[in-house]
């Protein structure tokens, strides 16, 4: 699967609330009520990622979780990243 151009990524991001294109990744910060809620969210993301066989970079800072998606094997953002981002948004 070929990676998308920055223009194509930016056009697709208009349909995802709060996601940004940074360093060949799409990413979003999710704020939760506390650490336990943040960890529950991370577990839910992990289950989605395993099902999709596509694993995000996850950074946890107490109640803030940053999810970054890129397709490493293709050197940038692909449809796989947008598919997983849409699934994460449903959580």
TARA-V398710 format. One record per residue. N is the residue number from 1. RES is the residue in one letter. PSI is psi in whole degrees, -180 to 180 (NA if undefined). OMEGA is omega in whole degrees, -180 to 180 (* if undefined). NEAR is the number of other ideal C-beta (glycine too) atoms within 8 Angstrom. Layout:
[[N | RES | PSI | OMEGA | NEAR] [N | RES | PSI | OMEGA | NEAR]]
This chain:
[[1 | X | 129 | -178 | 7] [2 | X | 144 | 176 | 5] [3 | X | 155 | -177 | 10] [4 | X | 153 | 174 | 11] [5 | X | 161 | 178 | 5] [6 | X | -37 | 179 | 7] [7 | X | -44 | 179 | 6] [8 | X | -41 | 178 | 8] [9 | X | -48 | -180 | 12] [10 | X | -37 | 178 | 9] [11 | X | -41 | -180 | 7] [12 | X | -32 | -179 | 10] [13 | X | -21 | 179 | 11] [14 | X | -21 | 180 | 6] [15 | X | 2 | 180 | 4] [16 | X | 112 | -176 | 13] [17 | X | 120 | 173 | 4] [18 | X | -5 | 179 | 6] [19 | X | 144 | -179 | 10] [20 | X | 156 | 177 | 8] [21 | X | 116 | -178 | 10] [22 | X | 124 | 175 | 7] [23 | X | 53 | 178 | 3] [24 | X | 27 | 178 | 7] [25 | X | 155 | 166 | 12] [26 | X | 137 | -177 | 17] [27 | X | 157 | 179 | 11] [28 | X | 145 | 175 | 12] [29 | X | 127 | 178 | 8] [30 | X | 125 | 180 | 10] [31 | X | 135 | -179 | 5] [32 | X | 170 | -178 | 10] [33 | X | -30 | -179 | 4] [34 | X | -175 | -176 | 8] [35 | X | -44 | -178 | 7] [36 | X | -43 | 179 | 6] [37 | X | -40 | 179 | 10] [38 | X | -42 | -180 | 15] [39 | X | -36 | 175 | 9] [40 | X | -42 | 177 | 8] [41 | X | -45 | -180 | 12] [42 | X | -41 | 178 | 11] [43 | X | -42 | 178 | 8] [44 | X | -41 | 177 | 9] [45 | X | -41 | 180 | 14] [46 | X | -41 | 179 | 8] [47 | X | -42 | 177 | 8] [48 | X | -44 | -177 | 12] [49 | X | -41 | 178 | 12] [50 | X | -44 | 179 | 8] [51 | X | -39 | -178 | 6] [52 | X | -10 | -173 | 10] [53 | X | 44 | -179 | 6] [54 | X | 112 | -166 | 11] [55 | X | 124 | -179 | 5] [56 | X | 164 | 166 | 10] [57 | X | 132 | -176 | 8] [58 | X | 128 | 177 | 10] [59 | X | 124 | -177 | 7] [60 | X | 125 | 177 | 9] [61 | X | 90 | -177 | 7] [62 | X | -92 | -178 | 7] [63 | X | 6 | -178 | 10] [64 | X | 129 | 179 | 11] [65 | X | 122 | 175 | 14] [66 | X | 125 | 177 | 11] [67 | X | 127 | 177 | 13] [68 | X | 130 | -177 | 12] [69 | X | 132 | 172 | 13] [70 | X | 157 | 176 | 11] [71 | X | 95 | -174 | 13] [72 | X | -41 | -177 | 5] [73 | X | -20 | 179 | 4] [74 | X | 2 | 174 | 9] [75 | X | 25 | 179 | 7] [76 | X | -164 | -177 | 9] [77 | X | 134 | 178 | 14] [78 | X | -179 | 178 | 12] [79 | X | -32 | 178 | 7] [80 | X | -39 | -178 | 10] [81 | X | -42 | 179 | 14] [82 | X | -36 | 178 | 12] [83 | X | -46 | 180 | 10] [84 | X | -38 | 178 | 14] [85 | X | -42 | 179 | 14] [86 | X | -38 | 178 | 9] [87 | X | -41 | 178 | 10] [88 | X | -39 | 179 | 11] [89 | X | -29 | -180 | 8] [90 | X | -18 | 179 | 5] [91 | X | NA | * | 8]]
